[in-house]
Every structure is written in structure tokens, then in C-alpha cells.
């Protein structure tokens, strides 16, 4: 994810340098669900980020969580990530 982070950092900074404050969608690794090293505090300009999650093959449980708090393919993990980092998902 470090290479993905570096790309997003450059793109976010380029957009924000133009004075644009629109929501920017962040796409994680691993089918868009893994956000290791992509948490909002890792970005210079962290305002108005929204994190995508793709739920292709998982349980419908609303309480199940993944051991990795940055893996948000399960609803419980997604809610925890949203609440912990105060971001849109």
C-alpha cells in the first residue's frame, strides 16, 4: 500500500493546490478493502476523503469484524474504521 499511498498523496495535493475541496474517493488495496498505510492521518491533506469498500463475497452480519482494523470488507470493520478515523465510507 505504500506505493498506492504515494500516488494518492500526490493526487490529493495536486487537487487541493487548485483550491478544490470536493470529496475525494480513496480506493484501498485488495479489491478496494485494505487501508493499511492509507488511514487519513497518513495524508498531508486529509479533509473531505471518502473511503470505498467493496463487499463481494462476505457475510451479511452487521457485527462481524476482521482482525485487521484497516480491512473494511465486513460491515462491523467498516463502521469501526469510519468511527475511529471520522471519515465517510
N, C-alpha and C positions, 0 to 999 in steps of 0.2 A: 504493500500500500504506500510505501514511501515515494515511489515514482508517481503514483496517482495523486498523492498529496502535493508533490512539487508542481504537477500540471495544474491542479485546481488552484493552488496558491497564485501562480502566475496569471491564470484566467480571472480569478476573483479580483486581484489587484488591478488588472487592466480595465475591467468593467468599472470598478469603483473609482478609478482615476478619472474616468469620464464624467463623474458626478452621478452615476446611475445607482439608485438604491432599490431596484426591483428585487424580488425574491430570486435567489439563485439556487438551482437544484444540484445537490451533491449526490453522486452515484457511487456507491461503495464497490468493493471487490466481491468476488464470489457470488455471481448472479445479483449484484446490487444490494447485498445484505451485510457485508462485513465492513465495519467502520473503524478497525484498528488503525491508529495514527491519522484518523480523519475527523476526530472529535472537533467541535467548534473552537475549543481553546487552542488548537494547533494552528489556526489560521490567523493571519495578521488582521484581516477584515472579516470579522465573524458575524456581522449583523445581517439579518434577512437571509439566512441559509435555510433550506428545507432539505430534509434527508429522505431519499426514496427507500422503499422496502418492497421486495418482490416475493410474494408468498405463493410459490408454485406447487409445492409438494408437501405441505406440512399440516399438522393437526389444526382443528378449529378451536382448540382450547384457548380461552382468553387469559388463563393464568400460567400456562407453561412458559418457562424461560430457558434460555441457553446458558451454559456455564460461562461463556464469554459475554460480558455485558455489551460489547460492541457488535455482536452478531444479532441483528434485529429481524430475522425472518419469523420469529414467533411473536404473537401479539403481546404477551407479557414482557418480553425483552424490548419490543418496540416502545411500549408505554414507559418502561423503566428508563430507556435511553432518552426519550422525549422529556421526561420529568427531571432526570439528572442534569441534562445539558440545556434545558429550557429552550428547545428547538421545535420547529414544526416537522412532522413526519407525514 
